[in-house]
Amino acid sequence: MKKIVTTALAGAMALGASLAQAADDVTLQLKWVTQAQFAGYYVAQDKGFYEEEDLNVTIKPGGPDIAPAQVIAGGGADVVLDWMPSALASREKGLDLVNIAQPFKSSGMMLTCRKDAGVSSPDDFPGKTLGVWFFGNEYPFLSWMSKLGLKTDGTDGGVTVLKQGFNVDPLLQKQAACVSTMTYNEYWQVIDAGLTPEELVVFKYEDQGVATLEDGMYVLGENLKDEAFKDKMVRFVRASMKGWKYAEENPDEAAMIVLDNDATGAQTEKHQKRMMSEVAKLTAGSNGALDEADYRRTVDSLLTAGSDPVITKEPEGAYTLEITDAALN
């Protein structure tokens, strides 16, 4: 009897070990550091949504020296989060990035300006110094300036571009009349630094008609030829969107989950709760499927970004609805 029990126990343990190993590994590379901008993924992990889909997900934070496109090209991730302008630029240079899902429906990008710098409308931009993020984040700005007919080389009648670090110091120190900000992050850094909303004027890219898609999920096109990989991505997208919708409905809890995952300890509860509240406005209205009209708007904007457009030809195969169709239906 003892031998039978022992054999049965060993069999059960072996089965348990087999089941434990059955989960598929997925590595996700974030575009930036751990913060509420990525809350949906941390919530999906914390709430067991990935586990329910038999996935073992590793979330890798980004940073100023980490380019998602380079990470996935080097085999360091299965999925990366990137802004579509950057992804399409990488694609035209030969990296077969394909958008498989788009949790962010709206853009959070803004230009935040000091009123005492003499800016009250875009008509006041000529002759001003404007802070702009680069590393792929400059493309919406260039499209906007092109639409306004303003040169960005500092010549008379145009604007001077200050290559802005990932902070708002140029605005605080009056080195620039305006700086790039996100609705959920840097704008609040300006407020926390002492300037009041009444002393500022903000221009949302959404309102200017030049907003481009942000924080989409991208994979390598060659991997989509593998049915097992596609199945894994269907489950990943489904669980991730479940995480995003939970985060939208429970923003304070989502912010605390993000804080629990911040290994640096650099984030604060106040800032993350505020950020999550703003991020929820950007993911609202999206079920994860890429809206082809939003894609078209982004591409058209990039093709007309001044004398040096982000992309020079119509992209082909830059997105697929196959993953979200399977994940959401």
Beta strands, then each sheet from edge to edge (+ up, - down):
strand 1: 24-29
strand 2: 55-60
strand 3: 79-82
strand 4: 97-101
strand 5: 109-114
strand 6: 129-132
strand 7: 160-163
strand 8: 178-182
strand 9: 200-204
strand 10: 216-220
sheet 1: 2+ 1+ 3+ 10- 4+
sheet 2: 8+ 5- 9+
sheet 3: 6+ 7+
end
